[in-house]
């Protein structure tokens, strides 16, 4: 997330501004297209709404090296001196596998295998690999084409009296099932991409919501407030709302307009 130095930008001659905007638009166009094979490896630009920043860049990549590479590409661009980094978030796309994990554990237990043994660990590895293969498109998603983005980080509480991680697996699974049912009711209007950041950033998860109607963000998040997972066990960071700026319209943004 960046602030844009409009004062310095407006001091440039119009021809130089146009050249820099064109250069960035071409670079963004390449990032938007991503990879035609394997993982999408895409980027997208959003115009941030409110006082927290001006621009948001999202990068979906399949390695930290690729993320670092796109950061360095941006740093070498002509537009970079006018960008001030104000926030960033690093995380890994992950899937909630409470139900499938429990199924794998039950199957292994029924075979008489003991947790922690080589046979048990091999069974966990095999079962998880099958699940991941069937859900590959969700693990390596494309950036949704929706017009609006809502992003926020969150934690699960782990204090002395309320500790998500101290709850039994069966209870967490039941609560997450109920929590997931709310999200599924909005599946036609909101695309949710949940990313895990334990050990990678200051929060435990990042939540990306994509929609063509921004009001639906409020409806979804408000309804989830009454869910036990959110009402009792969740802590939330700041919320960031942005509107999509396709590469084809990026030059207009640098002229102070939004197509």
Residue frames as qw, qx, qy, qz and C-alpha x, y, z in Angstrom:
[[0.000, 0.890, 0.456, 0.000, 0.00, 0.00, 0.00],
 [0.483, 0.069, 0.061, 0.871, 1.39, 3.38, -1.01],
 [0.084, 0.848, 0.237, -0.467, 0.82, 7.07, -0.75],
 [0.605, 0.490, 0.320, 0.540, 1.37, 8.94, -3.98],
 [0.316, -0.472, -0.063, 0.821, 3.37, 12.18, -3.94],
 [0.363, 0.774, 0.497, 0.151, 0.93, 14.29, -5.92],
 [0.094, -0.945, 0.053, 0.310, 2.77, 17.54, -5.14],
 [0.357, -0.497, 0.614, 0.498, 6.05, 16.31, -6.66],
 [0.494, 0.317, 0.757, 0.286, 4.20, 14.61, -9.52],
 [0.276, 0.876, 0.394, -0.035, 2.41, 17.79, -10.58],
 [0.174, -0.834, 0.273, 0.446, 5.72, 19.67, -10.80],
 [0.513, -0.091, 0.702, 0.486, 6.80, 17.42, -13.68],
 [0.281, 0.296, -0.397, -0.822, 6.18, 18.52, -17.27],
 [0.797, 0.191, 0.226, -0.527, 3.04, 16.95, -18.74],
 [0.724, 0.468, -0.478, -0.170, 5.07, 15.01, -21.31],
 [0.172, 0.388, -0.846, 0.323, 7.26, 13.44, -18.61],
 [0.538, -0.045, 0.594, -0.596, 4.20, 12.50, -16.52],
 [0.831, 0.333, -0.059, -0.440, 2.63, 10.87, -19.57],
 [0.561, 0.478, -0.676, 0.015, 5.80, 8.90, -20.33],
 [0.070, -0.285, 0.837, -0.461, 6.13, 7.62, -16.76],
 [0.671, 0.096, 0.420, -0.604, 2.44, 6.70, -16.56],
 [0.794, 0.415, -0.300, -0.328, 2.69, 4.86, -19.88],
 [0.342, 0.440, -0.811, 0.178, 5.76, 2.94, -18.73],
 [0.301, -0.132, 0.774, -0.542, 4.02, 1.86, -15.53],
 [0.761, 0.237, 0.149, -0.585, 0.83, 0.93, -17.39],
 [0.696, 0.424, -0.553, -0.171, 2.79, -1.39, -19.67],
 [0.136, 0.316, -0.865, 0.365, 4.51, -2.99, -16.70],
 [0.499, 0.017, 0.574, -0.649, 1.18, -3.42, -14.90],
 [0.780, 0.318, -0.188, -0.505, -0.35, -4.95, -18.03],
 [0.533, 0.348, -0.770, 0.045, 2.31, -7.66, -18.01],
 [0.090, -0.152, 0.810, -0.559, 1.73, -8.30, -14.33],
 [0.652, 0.124, 0.251, -0.704, -2.03, -8.51, -14.87],
 [0.759, 0.310, -0.459, -0.343, -1.67, -11.15, -17.60],
 [0.684, -0.456, 0.543, -0.171, 0.46, -13.30, -15.35],
 [0.161, -0.324, 0.899, 0.247, 1.45, -16.78, -16.41],
 [0.702, 0.173, -0.316, -0.614, -0.40, -18.78, -19.02],
 [0.747, 0.054, -0.662, 0.005, 0.89, -22.05, -17.60],
 [0.498, -0.130, -0.687, 0.513, 0.67, -23.39, -14.07],
 [0.224, -0.623, -0.507, 0.552, 0.05, -20.88, -11.31],
 [0.267, 0.884, 0.351, 0.157, -1.51, -17.57, -12.43],
 [0.559, -0.229, -0.021, 0.796, 1.22, -15.34, -10.87],
 [0.132, 0.738, 0.405, 0.523, -0.84, -12.19, -11.34],
 [0.219, -0.230, -0.341, 0.885, -0.85, -8.65, -9.96],
 [0.001, 0.751, 0.565, 0.341, -3.60, -6.04, -9.72],
 [0.184, 0.114, -0.198, 0.956, -3.77, -2.34, -8.93],
 [0.221, -0.729, -0.646, -0.041, -6.44, -0.71, -6.76],
 [0.044, 0.535, -0.088, 0.839, -7.15, 2.89, -5.83],
 [0.338, -0.286, -0.759, 0.477, -7.47, 3.08, -2.08],
 [0.247, -0.721, -0.350, -0.544, -10.42, 4.90, -0.55],
 [0.614, -0.768, -0.181, 0.039, -9.91, 6.99, 2.59],
 [0.099, -0.940, 0.314, -0.088, -6.93, 8.37, 4.50],
 [0.821, -0.401, 0.390, 0.119, -4.84, 5.18, 4.85],
 [0.466, -0.243, 0.614, 0.589, -3.20, 5.37, 1.44],
 [0.403, 0.549, -0.193, -0.706, -3.64, 6.03, -2.27],
 [0.672, 0.369, -0.551, -0.330, -2.73, 2.81, -4.10],
 [0.742, -0.289, 0.582, -0.162, -2.85, -0.88, -3.30],
 [0.506, 0.464, -0.670, -0.282, -0.89, -3.44, -5.31],
 [0.859, -0.196, 0.414, -0.230, -1.75, -7.11, -4.89],
 [0.350, 0.536, -0.741, -0.204, 0.75, -9.70, -6.05],
 [0.936, -0.112, 0.264, -0.205, -0.13, -13.39, -6.25],
 [0.395, 0.630, -0.666, -0.050, 3.09, -15.38, -6.71],
 [0.951, -0.132, -0.260, -0.105, 4.13, -18.97, -6.08],
 [0.777, -0.106, -0.303, 0.542, 7.34, -18.21, -4.16],
 [0.333, -0.840, -0.104, 0.415, 8.91, -15.56, -1.97],
 [0.460, -0.216, 0.419, 0.753, 11.58, -15.10, -4.62],
 [0.184, 0.507, 0.611, 0.579, 8.93, -14.17, -7.19],
 [0.216, -0.900, -0.375, 0.056, 7.35, -11.73, -4.75],
 [0.453, -0.645, 0.137, 0.600, 10.72, -10.14, -4.14],
 [0.424, 0.112, 0.545, 0.714, 11.34, -9.99, -7.89],
 [0.064, 0.745, 0.529, 0.401, 8.16, -8.00, -8.54],
 [0.365, -0.868, -0.164, 0.294, 9.04, -5.66, -5.65],
 [0.487, -0.399, 0.338, 0.700, 12.43, -5.03, -7.24],
 [0.310, 0.427, 0.597, 0.604, 10.83, -4.47, -10.66],
 [0.111, -0.904, -0.397, -0.117, 8.60, -1.81, -9.15],
 [0.482, -0.742, 0.032, 0.465, 11.56, -0.22, -7.34],
 [0.456, -0.158, 0.461, 0.744, 13.39, 0.18, -10.66],
 [0.258, 0.679, 0.601, 0.333, 10.42, 1.80, -12.41],
 [0.199, 0.357, 0.045, 0.912, 10.21, 5.52, -13.15],
 [0.446, -0.648, -0.303, -0.537, 7.08, 5.89, -11.04],
 [0.722, -0.320, -0.533, 0.303, 8.69, 4.54, -7.85],
 [0.309, 0.084, -0.307, 0.896, 10.18, 7.85, -6.58],
 [0.340, -0.300, -0.074, -0.888, 6.61, 9.13, -6.25],
 [0.771, -0.343, -0.480, -0.240, 5.43, 6.16, -4.19],
 [0.129, -0.502, 0.642, -0.564, 5.76, 6.06, -0.40],
 [0.558, -0.149, -0.815, -0.048, 5.24, 2.61, 1.10],
 [0.377, -0.451, 0.297, -0.753, 2.88, 2.87, 4.08],
 [0.750, -0.175, 0.507, -0.385, 1.79, -0.72, 4.63],
 [0.485, 0.329, -0.752, -0.302, 2.35, -4.25, 3.39],
 [0.778, -0.208, 0.443, -0.394, 1.12, -7.74, 4.17],
 [0.326, 0.403, -0.832, -0.197, 2.76, -11.08, 3.41],
 [0.687, -0.082, 0.575, -0.437, 0.84, -14.33, 3.63],
 [0.015, 0.152, -0.930, -0.335, 0.22, -17.69, 2.00],
 [0.677, -0.053, -0.254, -0.689, -3.08, -18.80, 0.48],
 [0.003, -0.106, 0.966, -0.237, -4.41, -21.65, 2.58],
 [0.574, -0.283, -0.524, -0.561, -7.57, -23.68, 2.96],
 [0.511, -0.351, 0.532, -0.577, -9.44, -24.51, 6.13],
 [0.576, 0.157, -0.772, -0.216, -9.21, -28.29, 6.32],
 [0.415, -0.290, 0.631, -0.588, -10.86, -29.02, 9.65],
 [0.864, 0.111, 0.212, -0.442, -13.38, -31.45, 8.18],
 [0.811, 0.448, -0.374, -0.033, -11.04, -33.19, 5.75],
 [0.152, 0.530, -0.736, 0.393, -8.31, -33.48, 8.40],
 [0.590, -0.207, 0.569, -0.535, -10.72, -35.08, 10.83],
 [0.915, 0.268, -0.029, -0.300, -11.77, -37.53, 8.12],
 [0.591, 0.529, -0.586, 0.166, -8.13, -38.50, 7.49],
 [0.153, -0.439, 0.724, -0.510, -7.46, -38.92, 11.24],
 [0.780, -0.044, 0.366, -0.506, -10.56, -41.10, 11.63],
 [0.878, 0.382, -0.241, -0.155, -9.62, -43.33, 8.69],
 [0.401, 0.526, -0.682, 0.311, -6.10, -43.85, 10.01],
 [0.382, -0.331, 0.647, -0.570, -7.38, -44.60, 13.51],
 [0.884, 0.100, 0.152, -0.432, -9.81, -47.16, 12.13],
 [0.779, 0.445, -0.440, 0.047, -6.82, -48.90, 10.51],
 [0.862, -0.445, -0.138, 0.200, -5.24, -49.22, 13.93],
 [0.571, 0.430, -0.165, 0.680, -2.46, -46.71, 13.30],
 [0.488, -0.677, -0.330, 0.443, -1.06, -44.71, 16.20],
 [0.162, 0.980, 0.004, 0.111, -0.43, -40.93, 16.01],
 [0.260, -0.849, 0.450, 0.094, 3.24, -40.08, 15.67],
 [0.764, -0.118, 0.588, 0.238, 4.29, -43.35, 14.06],
 [0.131, -0.307, 0.601, 0.726, 5.93, -43.47, 10.64],
 [0.107, 0.370, 0.866, 0.318, 2.82, -45.15, 9.20],
 [0.002, 0.797, 0.510, -0.323, 0.54, -42.48, 10.68],
 [0.100, -0.679, 0.177, 0.705, 2.70, -39.64, 9.34],
 [0.143, -0.072, 0.763, 0.627, 2.82, -41.25, 5.90],
 [0.079, 0.576, 0.808, 0.096, -0.96, -41.55, 5.91],
 [0.033, -0.819, -0.259, 0.511, -1.35, -37.88, 6.86],
 [0.133, -0.482, 0.456, 0.736, 1.03, -36.85, 4.08],
 [0.122, 0.164, 0.854, 0.478, -0.77, -38.96, 1.49],
 [0.036, 0.697, 0.711, -0.086, -4.26, -37.84, 2.52],
 [0.068, -0.781, -0.084, 0.616, -3.29, -34.17, 2.63],
 [0.149, -0.293, 0.609, 0.722, -1.67, -34.42, -0.81],
 [0.112, 0.415, 0.848, 0.309, -4.87, -35.89, -2.28],
 [0.019, -0.817, -0.490, 0.304, -6.91, -33.08, -0.76],
 [0.144, -0.661, 0.193, 0.710, -4.51, -30.39, -1.99],
 [0.188, -0.030, 0.747, 0.637, -4.52, -31.83, -5.53],
 [0.068, 0.597, 0.781, 0.169, -8.33, -31.72, -5.65],
 [0.101, -0.914, -0.322, 0.225, -8.34, -28.10, -4.45],
 [0.595, -0.058, 0.196, 0.777, -5.40, -26.78, -6.50],
 [0.152, 0.616, 0.368, 0.679, -7.44, -24.04, -8.17],
 [0.412, -0.870, -0.211, -0.168, -8.28, -22.63, -4.73],
 [0.723, -0.498, 0.050, 0.477, -4.70, -22.89, -3.48],
 [0.379, -0.173, 0.357, 0.836, -3.35, -21.08, -6.53],
 [0.309, 0.752, 0.557, -0.168, -6.17, -18.70, -7.48],
 [0.318, 0.453, 0.277, 0.785, -6.35, -16.01, -10.10],
 [0.009, -0.217, -0.334, 0.917, -7.08, -12.50, -8.88],
 [0.256, 0.627, 0.732, -0.075, -10.86, -12.08, -9.22],
 [0.252, 0.353, 0.351, 0.830, -11.94, -9.43, -11.76],
 [0.203, -0.793, -0.568, 0.085, -14.35, -7.78, -9.30],
 [0.180, 0.806, 0.063, 0.561, -14.41, -3.98, -9.04],
 [0.350, -0.790, 0.245, -0.439, -13.95, -3.62, -5.27],
 [0.665, 0.108, -0.651, 0.349, -11.52, -5.06, -2.74],
 [0.532, -0.746, 0.151, -0.371, -11.87, -5.21, 1.04],
 [0.693, 0.214, -0.597, 0.341, -8.79, -6.40, 2.94],
 [0.456, -0.735, 0.271, -0.423, -8.29, -6.87, 6.68],
 [0.410, 0.284, -0.827, 0.260, -5.98, -8.91, 8.92],
 [0.731, -0.486, -0.020, -0.478, -7.18, -10.95, 11.89],
 [0.106, 0.355, -0.871, 0.324, -6.08, -13.14, 14.79],
 [0.709, -0.409, -0.545, -0.182, -7.64, -15.90, 16.85],
 [0.367, -0.763, 0.298, -0.441, -7.63, -14.95, 20.53],
 [0.798, 0.027, -0.553, 0.239, -5.23, -16.89, 22.75],
 [0.162, -0.634, 0.366, -0.662, -5.51, -15.17, 26.13],
 [0.056, -0.192, 0.867, -0.457, -5.85, -16.64, 29.61],
 [0.497, 0.224, 0.607, -0.578, -9.64, -16.93, 29.53],
 [0.759, 0.561, 0.170, -0.282, -10.35, -17.20, 25.78],
 [0.186, -0.551, 0.723, 0.373, -7.90, -19.30, 23.77],
 [0.781, 0.398, -0.187, -0.443, -8.88, -20.70, 20.39],
 [0.504, 0.468, -0.726, 0.011, -5.87, -22.99, 20.32],
 [0.168, -0.214, 0.845, -0.460, -6.82, -24.59, 23.64],
 [0.748, 0.141, 0.195, -0.619, -10.23, -25.71, 22.33],
 [0.644, -0.031, 0.758, 0.099, -10.61, -29.37, 21.28],
 [0.066, -0.127, 0.690, 0.709, -10.37, -30.08, 17.55],
 [0.029, 0.481, 0.859, 0.171, -13.97, -31.28, 17.42],
 [0.035, -0.791, -0.418, 0.446, -15.24, -28.00, 18.91],
 [0.079, -0.549, 0.313, 0.771, -13.12, -25.88, 16.56],
 [0.097, 0.087, 0.830, 0.542, -14.30, -27.94, 13.60],
 [0.029, 0.655, 0.754, -0.043, -17.97, -27.45, 14.55],
 [0.052, -0.790, -0.169, 0.588, -17.52, -23.70, 15.01],
 [0.099, -0.399, 0.528, 0.743, -15.66, -23.35, 11.72],
 [0.132, 0.336, 0.871, 0.335, -18.39, -25.31, 9.94],
 [0.020, 0.805, 0.543, -0.237, -21.01, -22.87, 11.23],
 [0.139, -0.698, 0.158, 0.684, -18.74, -19.95, 10.32],
 [0.194, -0.138, 0.727, 0.644, -18.23, -21.29, 6.80],
 [0.197, 0.571, 0.792, 0.085, -21.96, -21.59, 6.18],
 [0.056, 0.850, 0.206, -0.481, -22.29, -17.79, 6.41],
 [0.117, -0.539, 0.513, 0.658, -19.58, -17.27, 3.81],
 [0.242, 0.148, 0.879, 0.382, -21.19, -19.79, 1.47],
 [0.217, 0.742, 0.601, -0.205, -24.45, -17.83, 1.50],
 [0.109, 0.882, -0.082, -0.451, -22.54, -14.94, -0.07],
 [0.612, -0.161, 0.613, 0.473, -20.63, -17.06, -2.59],
 [0.474, 0.633, 0.526, 0.314, -22.55, -15.60, -5.55],
 [0.086, 0.970, 0.121, 0.192, -21.66, -12.01, -4.67],
 [0.252, -0.866, 0.431, -0.041, -18.32, -12.16, -2.83],
 [0.858, 0.268, -0.387, 0.206, -15.12, -14.05, -3.62],
 [0.550, -0.787, 0.265, -0.086, -13.17, -14.74, -0.43],
 [0.763, 0.372, -0.432, 0.304, -9.46, -15.58, -0.43],
 [0.650, -0.748, 0.113, -0.068, -8.08, -16.39, 3.02],
 [0.621, 0.543, -0.450, 0.342, -4.33, -16.25, 3.54],
 [0.799, -0.551, -0.168, 0.173, -2.26, -17.48, 6.48],
 [0.315, 0.796, -0.273, 0.440, 0.55, -15.38, 7.91],
 [0.758, -0.639, 0.128, 0.015, 1.64, -17.02, 11.17],
 [0.745, -0.310, 0.315, 0.500, 5.40, -16.55, 11.22],
 [0.496, 0.399, 0.405, 0.656, 5.26, -14.30, 8.14],
 [0.005, -0.556, -0.107, -0.824, 3.58, -11.10, 9.33],
 [0.093, -0.241, 0.530, -0.808, 2.13, -9.41, 12.41],
 [0.718, -0.027, 0.221, -0.659, -1.30, -11.05, 12.23],
 [0.536, -0.107, 0.837, -0.014, -2.31, -14.69, 11.81],
 [0.465, 0.443, 0.721, 0.261, -4.52, -14.35, 8.73],
 [0.097, 0.285, -0.182, -0.936, -5.34, -11.91, 5.97],
 [0.429, 0.512, 0.732, -0.135, -8.80, -11.78, 4.42],
 [0.024, 0.184, -0.426, -0.886, -9.34, -10.57, 0.85],
 [0.413, 0.542, 0.683, -0.263, -12.94, -9.98, -0.22],
 [0.060, -0.105, 0.514, 0.849, -13.69, -9.17, -3.88],
 [0.270, 0.594, 0.734, -0.190, -17.11, -7.96, -5.04],
 [0.192, 0.394, 0.430, 0.789, -18.85, -5.72, -7.56],
 [0.351, -0.771, -0.266, -0.460, -21.07, -4.19, -4.87],
 [0.269, 0.375, -0.601, 0.652, -19.11, -2.79, -1.89],
 [0.566, -0.399, 0.195, -0.694, -22.17, -2.79, 0.39],
 [0.924, -0.079, -0.343, -0.149, -22.06, -6.59, 0.42],
 [0.473, 0.295, -0.619, 0.554, -18.81, -6.40, 2.42],
 [0.274, -0.313, 0.406, -0.814, -20.71, -4.72, 5.25],
 [0.832, -0.141, -0.095, -0.528, -23.54, -7.25, 5.11],
 [0.846, 0.123, -0.506, 0.112, -21.22, -10.26, 5.17],
 [0.364, 0.271, -0.595, 0.664, -18.92, -8.99, 7.92],
 [0.430, -0.318, 0.266, -0.802, -21.83, -7.76, 10.04],
 [0.897, -0.127, -0.219, -0.363, -23.56, -11.14, 9.87],
 [0.759, 0.156, -0.549, 0.314, -20.34, -12.87, 10.85],
 [0.055, -0.497, 0.455, -0.737, -20.10, -10.65, 13.95],
 [0.734, -0.301, 0.206, -0.573, -22.82, -12.81, 15.53],
 [0.899, 0.145, -0.414, 0.006, -21.02, -16.05, 14.73],
 [0.764, -0.635, 0.052, 0.100, -19.17, -17.54, 17.72],
 [0.800, 0.115, 0.084, 0.584, -15.86, -17.81, 15.86],
 [0.260, 0.579, 0.051, 0.771, -15.90, -14.03, 15.32],
 [0.420, -0.779, -0.121, -0.449, -17.82, -12.87, 18.39],
 [0.792, -0.605, 0.085, 0.025, -15.70, -14.78, 20.93],
 [0.846, -0.216, 0.265, 0.409, -12.42, -15.82, 19.34],
 [0.596, 0.519, 0.240, 0.564, -11.51, -13.19, 16.70],
 [0.225, -0.742, -0.027, 0.631, -9.53, -9.95, 16.81],
 [0.588, 0.676, 0.342, 0.285, -9.48, -7.70, 13.75],
 [0.430, -0.243, 0.107, 0.863, -7.00, -5.18, 12.41],
 [0.211, 0.499, -0.041, -0.840, -7.69, -2.23, 10.15],
 [0.623, 0.501, 0.600, 0.033, -10.02, -2.54, 7.17],
 [0.109, -0.431, 0.408, 0.798, -8.86, -1.29, 3.76],
 [0.587, 0.594, 0.529, -0.149, -11.30, -0.62, 0.90],
 [0.146, -0.435, 0.493, 0.739, -10.16, -0.07, -2.70],
 [0.706, 0.583, 0.223, -0.336, -11.55, 0.15, -6.23],
 [0.791, 0.049, 0.456, 0.406, -9.90, -1.66, -9.14],
 [0.204, 0.825, -0.255, -0.462, -7.71, 0.23, -11.61],
 [0.904, 0.265, 0.286, 0.174, -7.10, -1.95, -14.70],
 [0.545, -0.261, 0.327, 0.726, -3.80, -1.41, -16.51],
 [0.294, 0.525, 0.537, 0.591, -5.73, 0.04, -19.44],
 [0.164, -0.896, -0.287, -0.297, -6.94, 2.86, -17.16],
 [0.681, -0.435, -0.204, 0.553, -3.83, 3.36, -15.03],
 [0.362, 0.202, 0.125, 0.902, -2.65, 6.41, -16.98],
 [0.249, -0.683, -0.348, -0.592, -5.96, 8.12, -16.21],
 [0.665, -0.641, -0.329, 0.194, -5.42, 7.54, -12.49],
 [0.585, -0.227, -0.027, 0.779, -2.13, 9.45, -12.67],
 [0.059, 0.394, 0.276, 0.875, -4.07, 12.30, -14.28],
 [0.152, 0.021, 0.522, -0.839, -6.30, 12.36, -11.22],
 [0.683, 0.052, -0.133, -0.716, -9.32, 10.61, -12.72],
 [0.370, -0.090, 0.913, -0.145, -10.89, 7.19, -12.26],
 [0.389, 0.076, -0.615, -0.681, -12.56, 5.51, -15.23]]
